[in-house]
Amino acid sequence: MEKEKKILVGGQAVIEGVMMKGPKGISVSVRKGDGSIVSKKEKLPASGKLYRRMFFVRGIYNLIEMLVTGIKALIWSSNQVLEEEEDEEEFGTKEIVLLLLVSFGFAIAFFVVLPYLLTHIIGIKEIANPILFNLVDGIIKIAVFFIYLVSISFLKDIKRLFQYHGAEHKSVNCYEHKEELTIENVNKHSTVHPRCGTSFIMIVLFISIFVFALIPPVVMLLFQGFSGFGFWVQKAVLFPLRILFIPVIAGISYEILRLSARYEKNPLLKLIIMPGLLVQKITTSEPDNHQVEVAIDALKKVL
């Protein structure tokens, strides 16, 4: 018999619901205040088909695509819960780009600038000891990320969001174990998943330590012989390179994440994704049957 091909699916939690993303489109299902489930489906742009398959490039493209579709899904879900009749198209390209830029700026400030400054304040020199500098910088990043997650996990709305996140993972796990998508079957599965965005972020944080540690020696090699290459000149070169290399790190991290899903029993890959699985204990919670039903609805529609 011809082996059944497993469709690669993923998703995210939205306001009182779940968005699921497949190779060709997305589906969003939301539980309204009256108890009913509403949903919508949307095809992904055919123009991005090539980029979704290209090695390394697909990680950067999929990240941007997921951010855009995720924002749209969040807006649509909040409108459904609030029962607003506002046309979602009013939140157009300009507003989405602005929101992405603000979000990216927030992430840069807290997870790049802050750890970088704190590492300098501690007294470690980036040029003199790039490995130690970036190791400490990386530890601070992970600590900031962990504190951020723990802090927001106490918020009532975020608790609901994390429950839907758990429902999303459990339903995908059920599908990938080739079981019928029923509430009973889904509930048997774990709320953690190796391809989760949380695992992706943890891989990014670890990979950035190694990539950023290579930047100072390369820069010094290129600028050797320049007597005026002082402290502020170094910062004008070294720090912007950290921002420019973020897409590179994202591309590498995405490929590692895909490998971990493909070779689940590989000891090295299991070790790499382990921190992300542990952090998912914070970002996911056990859902109730109503939330699982919404996740199943979204997954069935995207399939």
N, C-alpha and C positions, 0 to 999 in steps of 0.2 A: 504493500500500500504506500502511496505517496505520503511522505511525512508532512504533517500540517505545519505551515509556517506561522510562527508566533509573531503577531504584530507588536511592535515596540510602542508602548503607551506610557504616558506620565501625566502629571497634572499638578494642581495646587488647590488649596482651600480658598474659597471666596466667602462673602458675607452670607451666612446660612446656606452654604452650598459647596459644590465642587466643580472645578473645571478639569476636563480631561483632554489631552492632546495626543493625537495619533499622527501618522505620516502625512495624511491628506487634509486633516481639519481638526477642529476643536468642538467640544460640546460642553455646555454649562447647564447645570441643574441646580435649582434653588427651592428651598422650602418656604412658602409664603406664610403669612400670619394666620390664614384660615386653614392651614394644614396641607394645602394642595402643593404639588410639585410642578413648577414651570421650567421649561428648558428652551435652549436655542442651540442651533448648530451653525457652524461657519467654516467654509473652506479656507485653507491656507493658500496664499498666493502661489500660483504655478511657477512664477518667475524665480522663486527661491528653491525650487526642487534640486537644482544642481548644487547650490551651496550647502543644502542639508546633507549632501552625500560626500562632499569633498573632505578628505582627511585634514584635520587641524582647523580648517576654515569653518567646518560645520559647528564646532564648539562655540566660536564667536557669533556666528549667524544665529544659531539656535538660542543662545543666551539673549540676544537682542530681541528675537522674535517672541520668546517666552515672556520677556518683560513687557512688550507691547500688548500681546494678547492677554497677559495677566492683568494689566491695568484696565483694559477694556472689560474683562470679565468681572473685575471688582466693581466697576462703575455700574454695569448692567445688574449685577446681583444686588447692590445696595438700592437701586431704583425699584427692583421687584419687591424687596422686603419692605421698603417705605411706601410701596404702591404709588410711586410717582409716574406720571404720564410723560415726563420730559423725554424728548427724543435724544437718544444716546449719541446721535451723530453731531449734536451741538458741542460735544466734547471732542473736537476734531484733532487733526494732526498737530497743530501748533501747541494745543494744550497738553497733549501726550508728550511731545518733545520737551516742553517746559518742565513737566512733572518728572520725566526721566532725568533731565539735567539737575534738577533740585535734589532728587534722590541720589544721583551719582555724586553730587557735591557733598551731601551729608555723609555718604559712605567714605569718600576720600578724606573728609575732615576727621572722622572718628577712627577709621581703620588704616589710614596711611599717615596723615599728618601728625596726629596725636602720638601714636607709638614712636614715630621717627623723632619727634621733639623730646619725648620722655627718655629715649635711649641716649640722646645727646646730653640731656640734663644729668643722667647717671654718670656720665664722664667717659663713655666708650667712644673711641674715634673710628669713624667709618672707613677712612682711608688706611689707617694703621692696622686695624683688625676687622676686616669686613665680615669674616665668618662669625666672630663673637657678636659684633654689632647686629647683624641680621638675625642671629639666634635670639638675642634678647628682644629685638624689635618684633620678631615673630611671636615670642611668648607673650609680650604685652598685647599684641593684636588678638591672640586667642583669648586672653583674659578679658579684654574689652568686649569681645563678641559674646563670651559666656555671661558676663555681668549684664549685658544688654538683653540677652534672651531670658535670663532668670527674672530680670526686672519687669519685662513686659508680660511674662507668663502669669503674673498676679492680677492682671487686668481682666475683668469679666468678659469683655468682647473677645480678647485674645484667647482666653480659655476655650470659648466656643469655636474659634478659628482653628485651634490646635486639635480639637475633637474632630472637626471635619477633615483636617490634615491626616489624622489617624484613620478615618473612614476611607479616605482616598487610597492610602497605602494598603489597607487590609483588602480592599476590593481588587487592586492591581495584583497583589500577592495571590489572591484566590484565582484570578484569571491566569496568571503565569504558572500556577500549579495545575492548570487544565481542569478546574472544578467548575461546576455550574454556579452561575452568579446568583446565589440566593442569600438572604440575610443570615441563615444558619451557617452556610459554608464560609461566608466572608468573616463572620465573627470568630471562626477558628484560627484565623491568621494573625500575623504580627502587625503592629502599627509601624514598624521600621522597615525601610527599604533601601537597598544599596545605591539606587540611582536618584535618591532624594536630593533636592536642592541644598539641604543642610549638609549632606555628605560632600556635595560639590564645593560648597564654601570652605569646609574644613580642608579639603584637598588643595584648594587655592591658597589658603593660609600657609600650609606646609610647603607647597611648591615655591611660593614666593620667597621663602627663606633661602632656598638654594639659588634661585634665579637672581635675586637682588644681591646675593653675596658675590656673584660673578661680575656685576657691573663696575664696582670701584677698581679692581685690577685691570679690566679692559680699558676703562677711561684713563687710568694712570699711564698705561702703555701707549695710548694714543697721544696723550699730552706730555709725555716725557720730553724733557729739554725745554719746556716752557717755564721759565723761572717765575713768571707772574701768576702761575696757577695756584692762587691762594685759597683761603677758606671759603670766602663768599663765591668765588668763581667755581669752586668745587660744587657747592650747593646749587648753583645756577645750572650745573650740568647733571649732577647725580640725582637730585630729587625729581626733576621733570622726567628723567628716564624711568623712574619708578612708575609714573603715571602711564607713560607710553608703552611700558611692558605689560600692563594689566591685561590687554587682549591676548598677548602671547601666553601668559600664565593661564588665562581662561581656556585657551585652545588646548594646551597641554593637559590641564586638569580634566577637561571634558573627555579626552581620549582615555585617560586613566580610569575615569568613571565607567566608560563603556566597556573597557577591558575587564573591570571588576565584575560587571554584570555577566559578561560572556564566560569568564573563567572564575566562577564563584568559589571553587575549592583551592585556587592557587594561594599558598601560604603568604607570599609577599603582598599580593593584592588584598587579601583579607586583613592583613596588618595595616595597610594604607587606609582602608575605608573604616576600620574599627572606630577611630575617634568620631567620625560622622555618625555612625550608628548609635554611639553612646549619647551624643548630643541630641539625637532624635528623641531620646527619652524625655527631653524638655519640650521639643517643638511638636510632639504628637501626644495625644491622649486617647484613652479608650472612648469610642463613640457609643451613642445609644442606637437602637434599631432604626429610629427615624432618620438619623444622620447616615447610617449605612445604606438605607434605602435610596437616599439622594445620590450617594456615590455610585451605587449600582446603576441607577438610571443614567447618570452622565457617562459611565463607562460603556454601557450597552449601546448608547446612541453614537458614541465616537467609533466603536467597533463596527 
